[in-house]
């Protein structure tokens, strides 16, 4: 029931900026890029990295 209330409040797709703004978000984005690359989905990993670069988030190393 609680999950439904959380998803009901989302008005659209979640962006890289939305994720980065959350506590641990930048770490989660880096982890997701690694996961995507390990699955051979380089185009998706590149898209996230490009958006992070545009937001100047890639400077935050773990």
Secondary structure, DSSP 8 states (H G I E B T S, - for coil): -HHHHHHHT--S---HHHHHHSTTHHHHHHHHHHHHHHTT-HHHHHHHHHHHHHTT-TT---
